[in-house]
Amino acid sequence: MVMVADMGGPVIEGEHGTLVEYFTMMPVAGLTVTDGTNSVTTGADGTFVLPAPLGATLKPFAGGPGYATLYLPEATAEGVDVDRGIVPMAQTSSFMLEQSILANDQTKALVHILLVKSGSCTSVANGTVTVNAPATAKVAYFSTAGLPTAPTMSDIGAPKPAAVLYDVDPGATLDVKVDVPGCTTAPAGTAVNGMALTGQVTTMATEPGDNAAALIFVLQ
């Protein structure tokens, strides 16, 4: 999936990114990334490329032996180069540690909240996440160590999440509000890195050591 530009080097055509280990940020080879139709395996440098036809709805997920399955935010392809960037993957042991800290209902879903800072938004410290629906969902904030143990939101930049929703009913429609001092939340459909985020995410029932989801908010 490479298209050669008229000038300069090659341009990636499709949806691409790099899977890294959550804590070390080192690339992870041999994981599977799929959109339900097409599947690829990450190379030695952790990279992947999937087809992303212009205007198509993209709902990829990634996983493999020793790693929790991660469902990425839903988006629409806005151009030939859809860049998911660096995607941190939690090892099974790390995911189970997160579950034990949260003491969540393991038949329900976990949804990580990632915040992308842009424009005049330079910090997410002291922000809050409010879940209007489903009523059973709860919020926890991540510390700079990468565990959901902080009493308030820390200034953690993407690709690592700033907060997590837990006890989320699988398949539930999420109504989530993010408030960060000095920042505003860009509306759903805002283009970023060649894709328009729809504000939706696939939520699956969790099992011990598996199945998380991610939702991205762009702050400006």
N, C-alpha and C positions, 0 to 999 in steps of 0.2 A: 504494500500500500504506500508507494512512494511516487510523488509527482515531481518531475524536474522543472524548476522555475526557469523562466527565460533568462534571468540574470542571477548570478550567485549560485548557492548550493541547493540541495534538495529540500522540498517542503513536505512535511508529513501530511498525508491525506488520510484522515480517520481520527479515531479517539485513542489517545495514547497517554501514558503516564509511567510512573516508576513506583513499584511496591517496595517498601522498606520496613524493617523491623521496628516496632513501636518505640522501644526505649533506646536502642543503639543508633537508629536511623541508617543502618547498613542495608544495602539492597538484598532482596530475597529472590533467589532463583527457584524455578520449578513450581511456582504457584500457578493456578489456573484462573484466568479472567474470561468471563463469558457474558454475552448479552442474551443468552437463551437460545440463540441460533448459531452464532459463531463463538469459537473458543480458541484461546491461545495460551501458551505457557511462557512465563516470564524467563528472560535470558539471564545470563550471569550478572548483568548489571541491573536486574530487577525490572527492566522495561517491558512494555507490552504495546501492541497496536491492534485495534479492532476497527472494522468498517463503521463509518458514521455518515450515511447519506444525508445530504443537506435537507434539513427539516424533519429528520427522523427523530423519534423519541428514544432517548438513550437511558437504559436502566441496567447497567452492568453490575456484576458482583464478582468477588474474588475470594479464593480460599485454597486450601491444600493441606496435606498432612502436617499436623502440629500447629496449624493456624486456624483461628476462628474465621468463619465465613463473614465477609463484609459486603453489605449492600450499599452501593454508592448512590448519591443523590440523583434523582431523575432530572434530565435536561433535554433540550432540543438542540440539535446541531445547527449552528448559525453560519459555519464556514467549513473550509476543507481541513482546518487544523483545530481540533478539539483537544485541549490540553487539560488533563486531570491533575497534572503536576505530581508532586510527591504524595503518595498515599501510604500512611502508616498502618501496618497490619499487626494485630495483637496475636502473640502466641497463645495457644490454648491455656497454658498456665497463667498468663497475664490476664486473659479474659475471665478465667475462673476466680482469680484474685479480686478482680473488679466486682464480680457478682457477689462474692462473699462479703466484701466491704459494704455493698449496697443492701445486702440481705433481701434481694428482690425475689419476686415470684418467677421462677425459672420457666414457667409455661408461657410467659409474656415476653415482650420484646424490649431490647435496649436500643436507644437512638442517641448517637453522639451528635452534639451541636458544635459545628465548626464555624468560626467567625473570620471572614476575610476583611481586613482593613483597607480602605482606599480613601483617596481625596484628603479631607481634613481630619478624618478619623485616625488617630495615631495610637490609641490605647483602648483596651476593653476592660481595664481594671474597674472593679466595683459595678460592673453591669449586672443585670438580672434577667432571668428567663422565667416567663410566666406561661403555664400550660392551661389554656382555657378548656381544652378537650383532648383526650378523654379525661373524665373526672378522676379516674384512678391513678393517672400518671403522676410521678414525683420527679423532682429535679435535684441533682447533686452537682457540685462544681469541682473541677480538677485542680489539683495543686500543680506547681511547676515541676514536681517529681513525676507527674503523669498519672496520679491516682485520684479517684473522686472523694477526696478527704478535706477539701478547702471549705471554710464557712462562707466565703464570698468569691466572686469571680476574679481570677488573676489575669494579668495581661499575657495570655497565651495566644500566639498567632498561629494561623493555619500553617502546616497541615494538621497539627495536633488539636484535639477538641478542647473547648473551654468548659463544657458542661455535658451532662448525660441525662436523658430522660429514661426512667425505668418504670416497671409495672405498666407498660404500654400494651393494650390489647392488640394482638396481631391483626393486621388489616384495618385498624382504626384510622379514621381521618384525624390528622393532627391539626390543632389550632394553637400555635405557639407564638408568643410575642417576646422579642428581645429588646431590652432597653439598656443603652450604654450612654453614660454622660458624655455630651459633646458630639454624639454620632447619631445618624439616622439610618434606618434600615431601608435598603433599596428594595423596590417592589419585585414580586415574582415576575420572571421574564426578563430581568436585567441581564444583559450579555456580559459574560466574563470568560476569558480564555477560549473564545470561539464557541461558547455554548450559552443558551438561555436557561437558567435554572427555573424549574417549574414550581418549586416549593413543595414538591412531593417526594416521598421516599417509600420504598418497599419495607414493610415491617413484617418480620417472621417471628414465630414462637421460638424462644431461646431454648437450647438444651445445654447441659453442663459443658462449657468449653466451646460453644459454637453460637453463631448467628447474632450479629449486631447490624445496625444500620447507621447511616450518617446523613445529616441534613446541614446544608450550608446556608448561612446568611451573609450577604454582602453589606458591609457598613460603610457609610460615606459621610 
